[in-house]
Amino acid sequence: MNFDVIVVGSGPGGYVAAIRAAQLGFNVAVVERESLGGICLNWGCIPTKALLKSAQVFSYINHAEDYGITVSKAKADFGAIVKRSRGVADKMSKGVSFLMRKNKIKVLMGTGKLAAGKKVQVTDDKGKTTDYTAKHIIVATGGRSRALPGMEIDGEKIIGYRKAMTMDKLPKSMVVMGSGAIGMEFAYFYHTLGTKVTIVEYLDAILPREDKDVSREMTKIYKKAGMKIMTGAAVQSVDTKGKGCKVTVKNNKTGKEEVLDCDVLLSAVGVVPNTANIGLETVGVKTTKHGLVEVDEYYRTAAAGVYAIGDILPTQALAHVASAEAITCVEKIAFDEGKYGHKPEAMDYGNIPSCTYCWPEIASVGMTEQEAKDAGYELRVGKFPFTASGKASAAGANEGFVKVVFDKKYGEFLGAHMVGANVTEMIAEIVAARKLETTGHEIIKTVHPHPTMSEAVMEAAAMAYDEVIHL
C-alpha cells in the first residue's frame, strides 16, 4: 500500500493538506482515529459556535423589549441546544468525508504511528495493524486539553472543552480556570443560560494575550453581566469528594485564599500537543521539552520526508493557522517535485488574526499598543467606540470599540484590536490591509459603506491622524 503522501490526522491541518496534495496530482491517504474533521470540526471551532449562537438567540429573546417586541418568557432547553450543536458537527464531518471521496483520497481509519522506512503503521479498532509507505508523511495530530497536576480532568466534576459541549444538564454554578478564548466563550455560554460563573485567571488580566484596552473592556462587560472575575489568582486545589467541587483559589499578591463552591470546574488552561507514542523519536523527528515538533519554514522536520503542521508546532494553535501551514507545506513539496509552478511564500506569523466568539466578540491582529512601544515604535493610536456608530446603535450593539495602531514615521499598520458585534468578520479587512502594506492614510481614504460596523475601522484610523468626523 504505497502512497505519494500520507497525512496523519484529519483536522483543519490534515484534511486540508490531503485535499491540496490531491489537487496537485499526488496519490494521497489520510489516517484518522476518531472522526474526519478532527477536534476543530467535531469538538472545537464549529460545535462551540453553534452553542454560542443558541446562547445569543436566547439573550436576544430575553431582551426583545429593547427592540419594541413583547414575547412570553423564554426557556432554554439545554438538551436541545447540545443536540443541535452535535448535529452541526456531524453534518460538517460528513462534508469532509464527501471531500475525501471527491478528491479520491484514501481514508485509513485507525491510530497512526510512524516507523522506519517512511512507514505509517495504522492500527484499527479491532487491533489489526497495517503498514503503509509514502514518500512524504505529514503529521497533523493536533492537541488536547491541558490538565494541571492535581486537577486532572475526570469528565464529571473537572471537565475540559469536550465535556463542556455535551453535559447532560445545565450546572447551577461553574468555575472557569483560564480566560483565553476557550474560557471566555464557555463563560459567556453558560452564564447566558443561567449558570453562576466565576472566572479565575492566573495572570493580572483576563485575555492576557490581547491589548490591555480589550481586557479592560471585557472585564467591565462580564462583570456588568453578573460574572465574577478573579485575576492574579491561582487555583490551588479542587476537592471533589462532596456533591460538587470546593475550589481553593489563592491571590498571587496577598497570599489570601478563598474557597469557591461550584458544581463543576472547567479547565481552560490551553492545549498540549498529541505527539507522544506516535513514533516521532523512532524516525528522528526532534521535539522541544514541551513535546512540540521542530520544523523549518516549510514544515520539514529533522527526519527526511516527514513534515509537521498545526497544533503540534510552536506556532499559534488556531485552525486557520493549521490550514495555511498545510497548504504552504504541500505546495512546497509539489514545487520541489515540479508539480507546482510557484514557490510558496513562507507564512508571516505576525499577521495571524485571533478571534474569540463570546458576546461581544473579540478580534485582533498584529502588535498590541504595548508591544509596539516595546519594539521602539513611535505611535499613532486611534480608538473609535461603537457608542458613536449609527449601525451599532440601530442594532442595539453599542458595546466595544475598534482600536488601530500605526507607526508614526511611515504610517505602517502595526495592529488592530476590536471588541463588538461581528468584529470576527471585520478583522479580515485589517489582515488584508497589513498583507498589502497599507498605511493609515490609505485606510482613511478607503470609502466604507454607511451605515456599517466596519466604518469604525476608517473612523479609528482617522482618529489616529486627528481627522475623525463622528467623535
C-alpha positions in Angstrom: 0.0 0.0 0.0 2.2 2.8 -1.3 1.2 6.5 -1.5 2.9 9.7 -2.5 1.6 11.5 0.6 0.2 10.1 3.9 -1.3 12.6 6.3 -1.7 11.5 9.9 -4.7 13.4 11.4 -7.7 14.8 9.6 -8.3 18.1 11.4 -8.2 21.5 9.7 -4.5 21.0 9.0 -4.7 17.3 8.0 -7.7 17.2 5.7 -6.7 20.5 4.0 -3.2 19.1 3.4 -4.7 15.9 1.9 -7.0 17.8 -0.4 -4.4 20.2 -1.6 -2.0 17.3 -2.2 -4.7 15.5 -4.2 -5.4 18.7 -6.3 -1.7 18.8 -7.2 -1.7 15.3 -8.5 -0.4 13.2 -5.6 -1.8 9.8 -4.6 -2.9 10.6 -1.0 -4.1 8.8 2.1 -5.2 10.3 5.4 -5.2 8.5 8.8 -7.9 9.3 11.4 -8.5 7.5 14.7 -11.9 9.1 15.5 -13.9 11.4 13.2 -13.0 13.2 10.0 -12.5 16.9 10.6 -10.6 16.4 13.8 -11.1 18.2 17.1 -11.9 21.6 15.5 -14.8 20.4 13.4 -16.1 17.8 15.9 -15.3 19.2 19.3 -13.9 22.7 18.9 -14.4 25.6 16.4 -17.7 24.5 14.8 -19.9 23.0 17.6 -18.9 25.7 20.1 -20.1 28.3 17.6 -23.4 26.5 17.4 -23.7 26.6 21.2 -22.8 30.3 21.3 -25.4 31.1 18.7 -28.1 29.4 20.7 -27.0 31.5 23.8 -27.0 34.6 21.7 -30.6 33.9 20.4 -31.7 33.2 24.0 -30.2 36.6 25.0 -31.9 38.4 22.2 -35.3 36.9 23.2 -34.8 37.9 26.8 -34.0 41.5 25.6 -36.7 41.6 22.9 -38.4 44.5 24.7 -35.3 46.6 23.9 -36.3 46.3 20.2 -40.0 47.0 20.8 -41.1 43.4 20.8 -43.0 41.7 23.6 -42.6 37.9 24.0 -43.5 35.4 26.7 -40.7 34.3 29.0 -38.2 32.2 27.1 -36.9 28.9 28.4 -33.6 27.3 27.3 -33.8 23.6 26.5 -30.2 22.7 27.3 -30.5 19.2 25.9 -31.9 20.5 22.6 -29.1 23.1 22.4 -26.5 20.4 22.8 -28.2 18.2 20.3 -28.3 21.0 17.7 -24.6 21.6 18.2 -23.8 17.9 17.7 -25.9 17.9 14.6 -24.0 20.8 13.1 -20.7 19.0 13.8 -21.9 15.7 12.3 -23.0 17.5 9.2 -19.6 19.1 8.8 -17.8 15.8 9.4 -19.9 14.2 6.6 -18.9 17.2 4.4 -15.2 16.3 4.9 -16.0 12.7 4.1 -17.5 13.8 0.8 -14.4 15.9 0.1 -12.2 12.9 0.6 -14.3 10.9 -1.9 -14.4 13.8 -4.3 -10.6 14.1 -4.3 -10.0 10.3 -4.4 -8.2 10.4 -1.0 -7.9 7.0 0.8 -9.2 7.3 4.3 -7.5 4.9 6.7 -9.4 4.7 10.0 -7.2 3.8 13.0 -4.4 5.1 15.1 -1.3 6.0 13.1 2.3 5.6 14.2 5.5 6.4 12.3 8.0 3.7 11.6 11.4 3.4 9.9 11.5 3.2 6.2 8.9 6.0 5.6 6.2 3.8 7.0 3.0 4.6 8.8 1.5 1.8 10.9 -2.2 2.0 11.2 -4.0 0.1 14.0 -7.7 -0.2 13.6 -10.4 -0.6 16.3 -10.0 -4.4 16.3 -6.3 -4.2 17.0 -5.2 -5.1 13.4 -2.1 -3.2 12.3 -1.3 -2.5 8.6 1.8 -0.9 7.3 1.6 1.8 4.6 4.5 3.7 2.9 4.8 7.1 1.4 7.5 9.4 0.0 6.1 12.2 2.2 4.5 11.9 5.6 2.7 14.9 7.1 2.0 14.7 10.8 -1.1 16.7 11.9 -2.2 15.1 15.1 -3.4 18.2 16.8 -3.8 18.8 20.6 -5.9 18.1 23.6 -6.9 19.9 26.8 -4.1 20.6 29.2 -4.6 19.2 32.7 -2.8 20.8 35.7 -1.2 18.4 38.3 -3.7 17.5 41.0 -6.5 18.8 38.9 -6.8 16.0 36.3 -9.9 16.1 34.1 -12.3 13.4 35.3 -15.1 14.3 32.9 -17.6 14.8 35.7 -16.6 17.5 38.2 -13.4 18.6 36.5 -14.0 18.9 32.8 -12.4 20.0 29.6 -13.9 21.6 26.5 -15.2 18.3 25.1 -17.4 17.6 28.1 -18.4 21.2 28.3 -20.1 20.8 25.0 -22.0 17.6 25.9 -23.1 17.9 29.5 -26.3 16.2 30.5 -27.7 19.1 32.3 -27.0 22.8 32.9 -24.9 23.2 36.0 -26.0 25.8 38.6 -22.5 27.0 39.1 -19.2 26.8 37.4 -15.6 27.9 37.9 -13.7 28.6 34.7 -10.0 28.2 35.1 -8.3 30.3 32.4 -9.5 33.3 30.4 -8.3 32.7 26.9 -10.7 32.1 24.1 -12.0 28.7 25.4 -12.6 30.0 28.9 -14.2 33.3 27.7 -16.5 31.6 25.2 -17.8 28.9 27.7 -18.1 31.5 30.4 -20.4 33.5 28.2 -22.4 30.5 27.0 -23.1 29.0 30.5 -23.7 32.4 32.1 -26.2 33.4 29.4 -28.2 30.1 30.0 -28.3 30.8 33.8 -25.2 29.2 35.3 -23.4 31.2 38.0 -19.9 31.7 36.5 -16.6 32.6 38.2 -13.5 33.1 36.0 -10.1 32.6 37.6 -7.1 33.9 35.7 -3.5 33.3 36.9 -2.2 36.5 35.2 -3.2 40.0 36.2 -5.8 40.5 33.5 -8.3 38.3 31.6 -7.4 37.7 27.9 -3.8 38.3 28.7 -2.6 38.0 25.1 -4.9 40.7 24.0 -4.4 44.5 24.1 -4.9 46.0 27.6 -7.9 48.0 26.4 -9.6 44.8 25.2 -9.0 43.2 28.5 -10.4 46.2 30.4 -13.5 46.4 28.2 -14.3 42.7 28.5 -13.8 42.8 32.3 -16.3 45.6 32.5 -18.8 43.9 30.3 -18.6 40.5 32.0 -18.8 42.0 35.5 -21.8 44.1 34.5 -23.4 40.9 33.2 -23.0 39.3 36.6 -19.9 37.1 36.2 -17.3 37.1 38.9 -13.7 37.6 37.7 -10.7 36.8 39.8 -7.4 37.8 38.2 -3.9 37.4 39.6 -5.2 34.3 41.2 -4.3 30.6 41.1 -6.4 27.5 41.7 -4.5 25.7 44.4 -6.6 22.6 44.8 -10.0 21.1 43.9 -11.9 18.9 46.4 -14.4 16.7 44.5 -15.3 14.4 47.4 -18.7 16.0 48.1 -21.7 16.6 45.8 -19.9 19.4 43.9 -16.4 21.0 44.0 -14.6 23.1 46.5 -12.1 25.1 44.6 -9.4 26.8 46.6 -8.1 30.0 45.0 -5.1 31.9 46.2 -4.4 35.6 45.5 -0.9 35.8 43.9 -0.1 39.1 45.6 -1.6 38.8 49.1 -1.5 35.1 49.5 -5.1 35.1 50.8 -7.1 32.0 50.0 -10.8 31.7 49.1 -12.8 28.6 48.7 -15.4 28.6 45.9 -18.3 26.1 45.9 -19.4 25.1 42.4 -21.0 22.1 40.6 -18.2 21.9 38.1 -14.7 23.2 37.3 -13.9 23.8 33.6 -10.2 23.6 32.9 -9.4 26.0 30.1 -5.7 26.5 30.5 -4.7 25.7 27.0 -3.8 22.6 25.0 -0.9 20.1 24.8 0.3 18.5 21.5 -0.6 15.0 20.6 3.0 13.9 19.9 3.6 11.1 22.4 3.6 7.5 21.3 3.3 8.2 17.5 6.8 7.2 16.6 8.4 10.6 16.2 11.6 9.6 18.1 11.8 6.4 16.1 12.2 8.2 12.8 14.4 11.0 14.2 11.9 13.9 14.5 13.1 16.4 17.0 10.8 17.9 19.6 11.0 20.6 22.3 10.8 19.9 26.0 7.1 20.6 25.7 6.6 18.0 23.1 6.3 20.4 20.2 7.8 19.5 16.8 10.7 21.5 15.5 10.4 22.4 11.8 11.8 24.8 9.2 9.8 27.5 7.4 8.3 24.8 5.1 7.4 22.4 7.9 10.2 19.9 7.2 11.3 18.0 10.4 14.7 16.7 11.1 13.6 13.4 9.5 13.8 13.3 5.7 10.3 13.1 4.1 8.5 13.8 7.4 6.7 17.1 7.9 4.6 18.6 10.8 1.8 21.2 10.8 -0.9 22.5 13.2 -1.1 22.4 17.0 1.9 20.2 17.4 4.1 23.1 16.3 5.3 26.1 18.5 3.1 28.4 16.4 -0.4 29.7 17.1 -2.8 26.8 17.9 -5.5 28.0 15.6 -7.5 26.2 12.9 -6.8 28.8 10.2 -3.1 28.6 11.0 -3.1 24.8 10.6 -4.9 25.1 7.3 -2.5 27.8 6.0 0.5 25.7 7.1 -1.0 22.7 5.4 -1.2 24.5 2.0 2.2 26.0 2.3 3.8 22.6 3.2 2.1 20.7 0.4 2.7 23.4 -2.2 6.5 23.4 -1.3 6.6 19.6 -1.7 4.9 19.9 -5.1 7.2 22.8 -6.2 10.3 20.8 -5.4 8.9 17.9 -7.5 7.9 20.1 -10.4 4.1 19.7 -9.8 3.5 23.3 -8.9 4.9 26.4 -10.7 5.2 28.8 -7.8 7.4 28.6 -4.8 5.1 29.3 -1.9 5.8 32.2 0.4 6.7 31.3 4.0 4.0 32.2 6.4 4.0 35.5 8.3 3.1 34.6 11.9 2.9 38.3 12.8 -0.2 38.7 10.6 -2.4 36.0 12.0 -5.9 37.1 13.1 -7.1 35.9 16.6 -10.8 35.7 17.3 -12.9 35.0 20.4 -16.6 34.3 19.8 -18.1 35.3 23.1 -20.5 38.3 23.1 -19.5 40.9 22.3 -16.9 39.3 20.1 -13.1 39.9 20.2 -10.8 40.1 17.2 -7.2 41.2 16.8 -4.1 41.1 14.6 -0.6 42.3 14.8 1.0 44.2 17.7 -0.7 45.4 20.8 0.0 49.1 21.7 2.4 48.0 24.4 4.2 45.5 22.1 4.7 48.3 19.5 6.0 50.6 22.2 8.4 47.9 23.5 9.6 47.4 19.9 10.7 51.0 19.8 8.0 52.5 17.5 6.7 56.0 17.9 2.9 55.5 17.5 -0.3 57.0 16.2 -3.2 55.2 18.0 -6.9 55.6 17.2 -9.8 54.2 19.1 -13.4 54.5 17.9 -16.2 53.4 20.3 -19.3 51.7 18.9 -21.4 54.1 21.1 -20.6 56.6 18.3 -21.7 54.2 15.5 -25.1 54.6 13.8 -25.2 51.0 12.8 -24.3 49.8 16.3 -27.0 51.9 17.8 -29.6 50.7 15.4 -28.5 47.1 16.1 -28.5 47.6 19.9 -24.9 46.7 20.0 -23.1 49.7 21.3 -20.5 47.8 23.4 -16.9 47.8 22.4 -14.6 49.6 20.0 -12.1 49.4 17.2 -8.5 50.3 18.1 -5.8 50.7 15.5 -2.0 51.2 16.0 0.2 52.8 13.3 3.9 53.7 13.1 4.1 57.5 13.3 7.1 57.8 10.9 5.9 55.7 7.9 2.2 55.0 8.6 2.8 51.3 8.8 -0.3 49.4 10.1 1.1 47.7 13.2 -2.0 46.2 14.7 -5.7 46.3 15.3 -7.9 45.3 18.3 -11.6 45.1 18.3 -14.5 44.3 20.7 -18.0 44.3 19.4 -20.8 42.7 17.4 -19.4 40.7 14.5 -15.9 42.0 14.7 -14.6 38.5 13.9 -15.9 39.2 10.4 -14.4 42.6 10.3 -10.8 41.7 11.2 -10.1 40.2 7.7 -10.0 43.8 6.3 -7.1 44.6 8.6 -5.3 41.3 7.8 -5.6 42.0 4.1 -4.5 45.7 4.5 -1.4 44.7 6.5 -0.6 42.0 3.9 -0.7 44.7 1.2 1.4 47.1 3.4 -1.5 49.6 3.6 -0.8 52.8 5.5 -3.1 54.7 7.9 -3.8 57.4 5.2 -4.9 54.7 2.7 -7.4 53.3 5.3 -8.8 56.8 5.9 -9.3 57.3 2.2 -10.9 53.9 1.6 -14.6 54.6 1.4 -16.5 52.4 3.8 -20.3 51.7 3.3 -22.7 53.5 5.6 -24.2 52.5 8.0 -22.0 49.6 8.9 -20.0 48.4 11.8 -16.9 48.4 9.6 -17.0 52.2 9.3 -15.4 52.1 12.8 -12.1 50.9 11.1 -12.0 54.0 9.0 -13.0 56.3 11.9 -10.4 54.8 14.2 -7.7 55.4 11.6 -8.9 58.9 11.1 -8.8 59.5 14.9 -5.2 58.3 14.9 -4.4 61.1 12.4 -6.7 63.8 14.1 -9.2 63.6 11.2 -12.1 61.8 12.8 -15.5 63.1 11.9 -18.0 61.4 14.1 -16.4 61.7 17.5 
